[in-house]
């Protein structure tokens, strides 16, 4: 797994007529709101997977690695809006918590046109150079978030038998990443051949099983580096790496930084090894 910090932007629009497969995970120093205008896409956020349809929104929390995979869908049109904490200075933190908990968002069909109009207003405002441009964009984003919260419709995703198995495996990995787990062990536990599990896991998750295990371990290592002053060797062991040197190598490949450097940048107040 490789990840990188994407350059922050306020608004982005793409309309592509080919498959989309994002090889590497990336994350932003801001919150991201994704609206799928046309097509279907699979969105992996942290250790969660969402199947996104036309008209769905996806909320990506700040600093959480994510990637997309359009599968067999040949056309995807989407809008992206990025914003920081200043959006929530008027008591909108409850909306932030709501969207962080349930990241796939649908709104009432009768309100889709309304929210799409606001996105167009953000797009037009972003593209022109007018006075109070930033103030207008911020106001539109606030309006968009409030309307989405007011008119949200909760829906359950329909999963096939194999998808349920893969998600059960991914959930197990997320809970037991510190242990000695691998393809053969998981295939025995979930009563599926190692070859079939390997193929189906990559089909559903868009990432190989062993790569996913490393990804989850690195994700949790990042959390510990940010939130604790534990020595690197302890973090390495708690995240399933028996060799701290190997952990440092894998961590640098995934994030571009050594664990010590990552901690210095992410949390300079924490004592470093």
C-alpha positions in Angstrom: 0.0 0.0 0.0 1.3 3.4 -0.9 -0.4 6.7 0.1 0.3 10.3 -0.3 -1.1 13.7 0.7 -3.1 15.2 -2.1 -2.9 18.9 -2.9 -5.9 20.6 -1.3 -8.4 22.4 -3.5 -11.8 23.9 -3.0 -13.6 22.5 -6.0 -12.8 19.9 -8.7 -14.9 18.5 -11.6 -14.2 15.5 -13.8 -16.2 13.8 -16.6 -14.3 10.8 -17.9 -15.3 8.1 -20.5 -13.0 5.3 -19.3 -12.5 3.2 -16.2 -11.1 4.8 -13.1 -8.7 2.9 -10.9 -6.7 4.8 -8.3 -3.6 2.7 -7.7 -2.5 4.4 -4.5 -4.4 5.6 -1.4 -4.2 9.3 -0.7 -5.5 11.7 1.9 -6.2 15.4 2.3 -5.6 18.0 5.1 -9.2 19.0 4.6 -12.6 17.3 4.4 -13.9 16.1 1.1 -17.4 15.9 -0.2 -17.8 13.7 -3.4 -20.9 13.8 -5.5 -21.4 11.2 -8.3 -23.3 12.9 -11.1 -23.1 9.9 -13.4 -21.9 6.3 -13.2 -21.0 3.9 -10.4 -17.9 3.6 -8.4 -16.4 1.8 -5.4 -15.0 4.0 -2.7 -12.6 2.7 -0.1 -12.2 5.0 2.9 -10.0 3.8 5.7 -11.1 0.2 6.3 -14.6 0.8 4.9 -15.9 0.1 1.4 -18.9 1.9 -0.2 -20.7 1.1 -3.5 -21.6 4.5 -4.8 -24.4 5.2 -7.3 -25.5 8.1 -9.4 -26.8 10.8 -7.0 -24.9 9.6 -4.0 -22.6 11.7 -1.9 -19.5 10.4 -0.1 -18.0 12.2 2.9 -14.3 11.7 3.4 -12.9 12.8 6.8 -9.8 14.8 7.0 -6.6 12.8 7.0 -8.2 9.4 6.2 -6.6 7.5 3.3 -9.0 6.7 0.5 -9.1 5.5 -3.1 -11.7 4.8 -5.9 -12.3 2.0 -8.4 -15.0 2.3 -11.1 -14.8 -1.4 -12.0 -16.5 -2.1 -15.3 -18.2 1.3 -15.4 -16.9 3.2 -18.5 -18.2 6.7 -17.7 -17.9 8.6 -14.4 -18.8 12.2 -13.8 -18.2 13.6 -10.4 -17.8 16.9 -8.4 -15.6 17.3 -5.4 -15.7 20.0 -2.7 -13.0 20.4 -0.1 -13.2 22.5 3.1 -11.7 22.8 6.5 -12.8 23.3 10.1 -13.8 27.0 9.5 -17.0 25.7 7.9 -18.2 24.5 11.2 -17.8 27.7 13.2 -21.6 28.2 13.3 -22.4 25.0 15.2 -22.2 22.6 12.3 -20.0 20.1 14.2 -23.0 17.7 14.6 -23.3 17.4 10.9 -19.5 16.6 10.7 -20.0 13.8 13.2 -23.1 12.6 11.4 -21.3 12.3 8.1 -18.2 10.9 9.6 -20.2 8.0 11.1 -22.2 7.2 7.9 -20.1 8.4 5.0 -22.4 7.3 2.1 -25.1 9.9 1.8 -28.3 9.9 -0.2 -30.9 12.7 -0.2 -34.6 12.7 -1.0 -35.1 12.3 -4.8 -37.1 15.6 -4.8 -34.1 17.5 -3.4 -31.4 16.1 -5.7 -31.9 19.1 -8.1 -31.6 21.5 -5.2 -28.3 20.2 -4.0 -27.0 19.9 -7.6 -27.8 23.5 -8.1 -25.8 24.5 -5.1 -22.8 22.5 -6.4 -23.1 24.3 -9.7 -23.1 27.7 -7.8 -19.9 26.6 -6.0 -18.4 25.6 -9.4 -19.2 28.9 -11.0 -18.0 30.9 -8.1 -14.8 29.0 -7.9 -14.1 29.6 -11.6 -14.6 33.3 -11.6 -12.5 36.1 -10.0 -15.0 38.2 -8.1 -15.0 40.1 -4.8 -16.0 38.1 -1.7 -15.5 34.9 -3.7 -14.3 32.9 -0.7 -17.2 34.1 1.5 -19.7 33.1 -1.1 -18.2 29.6 -1.6 -18.1 29.1 2.2 -21.8 30.1 2.4 -22.8 27.7 -0.4 -20.9 24.8 1.2 -22.7 25.5 4.6 -26.0 25.6 2.8 -25.2 22.3 1.0 -24.2 20.5 4.2 -27.4 21.7 6.0 -29.7 20.6 3.2 -28.0 17.2 2.9 -28.5 16.7 6.7 -32.1 17.8 6.6 -33.1 15.7 3.6 -30.9 12.7 4.1 -32.3 9.2 3.3 -30.7 6.2 5.0 -30.3 3.2 2.7 -28.7 -0.2 3.1 -26.4 -1.6 0.5 -27.4 -5.0 -0.9 -24.5 -7.5 -0.6 -24.0 -10.8 -2.2 -22.8 -13.9 -0.3 -19.2 -13.5 -1.4 -19.2 -9.7 -0.7 -20.5 -10.5 2.8 -17.6 -13.0 3.3 -15.0 -10.5 2.0 -16.4 -7.8 4.3 -16.3 -10.2 7.3 -12.7 -10.9 6.5 -11.8 -7.2 6.2 -13.6 -6.6 9.5 -11.6 -9.4 11.2 -8.4 -7.9 9.8 -9.3 -4.5 11.2 -9.9 -6.0 14.7 -6.9 -8.4 14.7 -4.2 -6.6 12.7 -1.8 -6.9 15.6 -1.9 -10.7 15.3 -0.1 -13.1 13.0 -2.7 -13.2 10.2 -2.4 -14.1 6.5 -4.2 -15.6 3.5 -3.9 -19.3 4.5 -5.1 -18.6 8.1 -8.0 -16.5 7.0 -9.1 -19.0 4.3 -9.3 -21.7 6.9 -11.2 -19.5 9.4 -13.8 -18.5 6.8 -14.0 -21.9 5.1 -13.0 -20.7 1.6 -10.0 -21.8 -0.5 -7.0 -19.5 -0.4 -7.1 -19.0 -4.2 -10.8 -18.0 -4.2 -10.4 -15.7 -1.2 -7.4 -14.0 -2.8 -9.3 -13.4 -6.1 -12.6 -12.4 -4.5 -11.0 -10.1 -1.9 -9.2 -8.1 -4.7 -12.4 -8.0 -6.8 -14.5 -6.6 -4.0 -11.9 -4.4 -2.2 -9.8 -3.3 -5.1 -6.7 -4.3 -3.3 -4.9 -7.6 -2.6 -5.4 -9.2 0.8 -1.8 -9.1 2.0 -1.6 -5.5 0.8 -4.8 -4.7 2.7 -3.3 -6.2 5.9 -0.3 -3.9 5.5 -2.5 -1.0 4.8 -4.6 -1.5 8.0 -1.4 -2.0 10.1 0.1 1.3 8.7 -3.2 3.1 9.2 -3.2 2.1 12.9 0.5 2.9 13.2 -0.3 6.4 12.0 -3.0 6.8 14.7 -0.6 5.7 17.4 2.2 7.9 16.2 -0.2 10.9 16.3 -1.9 10.2 19.6 0.7 8.5 21.9 4.3 8.8 22.9 4.9 5.1 22.6 8.4 4.1 21.3 8.6 3.1 17.7 9.4 -0.5 18.6 6.2 -0.8 20.7 4.1 0.7 18.0 5.7 -1.7 15.5 4.7 -4.7 17.7 1.2 -3.5 18.4 0.6 -3.1 14.7 1.7 -6.6 13.8 5.3 -6.0 12.7 7.8 -8.1 14.6 10.8 -6.3 13.2 10.9 -2.5 13.8 13.4 -2.0 11.0 11.0 -3.7 8.5 8.2 -1.6 10.0 10.1 1.6 9.3 10.8 0.4 5.7 7.2 -0.4 5.0 5.9 2.7 6.7 8.2 5.0 4.6 7.2 3.2 1.4 3.5 3.8 2.3 3.7 7.4 3.6 6.9 8.8 2.2 8.2 9.4 5.7 10.0 7.4 8.4 7.9 6.8 11.6 10.0 9.4 13.5 9.7 12.0 10.8 5.9 11.4 10.5 5.5 11.9 14.3 7.5 15.1 14.2 5.3 16.5 11.5 2.0 15.2 12.7 2.5 15.8 16.4 5.6 17.9 17.2 4.7 18.0 20.9 5.1 14.3 21.3 8.4 13.1 22.5 10.3 11.3 19.7 12.5 8.2 19.9 
